[in-house]
Amino acid sequence: MTDGLRMAEAKFLASIDVERGLAKATVEAYERDLDRYLQWLDARGIDDARAITPLHVEAFIQSLAIDGQSATSRARHLASVHMFHRFMLGEHLVDDDVSRQVKAPKAASTLPDVLDVDEVAALLRAAQPESMDDAAGLRDAALLEFMYATGCRVSEAVGTNLDDFDFDEQVVRLTGKGDKQRLVPFGDYAREALDAYLRCGRTPLQEKAKGTPELRATFLNLRGRRLSRQSVWEIMRRTGERARITRPLHPHTLRHSFATHLIQGGADVRTVQELLGHASVKTTQIYTHISPEALIETYITAHPRAK
């Protein structure tokens, strides 16, 4: 492949990274999608952006289906291709956005994995350490209590710093996608678990750091550095086994459970949207489908002609 498309890709990734300030993980996701797209074009001898047609874009998306990619994955790839072609049009690298005519495949309606209240309680009990000398155990308990209390993304949890917390008001500043910040409250259970970890667990972990100690990060690993997202997956898996939860767990399970339980408890979708840091209420509305009983009860109670 000539350097043209690759240079355009590099400029596009730089623009969403620097100018738009998208999260690192988001930029990396765009890069993976576009690498696959450009490799597909290269295999067919297409090395000039102006030579790409709508049929090429359509065929690329169809090739993903043949490779077993889900409708959701294909839609994400197409969204990346759309943005890339719009960028090239804006940079006058092409005369037309040939991708705009290609429609995203419809994904089957899927609901996020959630735990019920008793399962969450069992998970959080299983995270409790047997001793206040167990620094990693104190961290795990505080981490999971915090994630369920705030509904934060795993990247937001590991990204928190000590100065993000206001323990008097029991709120935390979370930094989400696009570096957007929001204040989210947390309850007494999370406050107590965090207090125990910060008093008895964090310092022993910090002292394991080689060289300059980690002074900012809230959650530390066994080497005294900031905890990684991969480590949170492992903590969830381990704790789930101890709690005898047989279904697969991932860090977002607590986020999904947080949102579902709030709506089941009567919280309105707009409030949950703000707490989750969703840009659109449409993203949050998926949680309303999980608790129809709560919606029916609200409808019967609130609608003047429901009875």
DAKA-V127398 format. One record per residue. SS is DSSP state (h for helix, s for strand, l for the rest). OMEGA is omega as a letter, one per 30 degrees, with the letter a starting at -180 (none if undefined). Layout:
# DAKA-V127398
SS:OMEGA
SS:OMEGA
This chain:
# DAKA-V127398
l:l
l:a
h:a
h:a
h:l
h:l
h:l
h:l
h:a
h:l
h:l
h:a
h:l
h:a
h:a
h:l
h:a
h:a
h:a
l:l
l:l
l:a
l:a
h:a
h:l
h:l
h:l
h:l
h:l
h:a
h:l
h:a
h:a
h:l
h:l
h:l
h:a
h:l
h:l
h:l
h:a
h:a
h:a
l:l
l:a
l:a
l:a
l:a
h:a
h:l
h:a
l:l
l:l
h:l
h:l
h:a
h:l
h:a
h:l
h:a
h:l
h:l
h:l
h:l
h:l
h:l
l:l
l:l
l:l
l:l
h:l
h:l
h:l
h:l
h:l
h:l
h:a
h:l
h:l
h:l
h:l
h:a
h:a
h:a
h:l
h:l
h:a
h:l
h:l
h:l
l:a
l:l
l:l
l:a
l:a
l:l
l:a
h:a
h:a
h:a
h:a
l:a
l:a
l:l
l:l
l:l
l:l
l:a
l:l
l:a
l:l
l:l
l:l
l:l
l:l
l:a
h:a
h:l
h:l
h:l
h:l
h:l
h:a
h:l
h:a
h:a
h:a
l:l
l:l
l:a
l:l
l:l
l:a
l:a
h:a
h:l
h:l
h:l
h:a
h:l
h:a
h:a
h:a
h:l
h:a
h:a
h:l
h:a
h:a
h:a
l:a
l:l
l:a
h:l
h:l
h:l
h:a
h:a
h:a
l:l
s:a
h:a
h:l
h:a
s:l
s:a
l:l
l:l
l:a
l:l
s:l
s:l
s:l
s:l
s:a
l:a
h:a
h:a
h:l
l:a
s:l
s:l
s:a
s:l
s:l
l:a
l:a
h:a
h:l
h:a
h:a
h:l
h:l
h:a
h:l
h:l
h:a
h:l
h:a
h:a
h:a
h:a
h:l
h:l
h:a
h:a
l:l
l:a
l:l
l:a
l:a
l:a
l:l
l:a
l:a
l:a
s:l
l:a
l:a
s:l
l:a
l:l
l:l
l:l
l:a
s:l
l:a
l:l
h:l
h:l
h:l
h:l
h:a
h:l
h:l
h:a
h:a
h:a
h:l
h:l
h:l
h:l
l:a
l:l
l:a
l:a
l:l
l:l
l:l
l:a
l:a
h:l
h:l
h:l
h:l
h:a
h:l
h:a
h:a
h:a
h:l
h:a
h:l
h:l
l:l
l:l
l:l
l:a
h:a
h:l
h:l
h:l
h:a
h:a
h:a
h:a
l:l
l:l
l:a
l:l
h:l
h:l
h:a
h:a
h:l
h:a
h:l
h:a
h:a
l:a
l:a
h:a
h:a
h:l
h:l
h:a
h:l
h:l
h:a
h:a
h:a
h:a
l:a
l:a
l:a
l:a
l:none
